[in-house]
Amino acid sequence: MVSRDVLHELVDSLPEAEIAAAERFLTTISKEPMGPEFAASIRRGLGQADASDTVVCHDYSEMVEKLLD
């Protein structure tokens, strides 16, 4: 289980260039209700990241489209 401490460590380890994207993402998920499809897409994305299987997205809409496929 991920704790707030782990999330803080992850944020602290982000490259400076990724801080704005992380802020937008965290702001979005904190404001929108997370339904089962979106939660499942986040879990898939985390699994892909853990497996070094990355997906390149140019904006939020493209990310949602790719992750919900």
Order of alpha helices (4+ residues) and beta strands (2+ residues): alpha-alpha-alpha-alpha
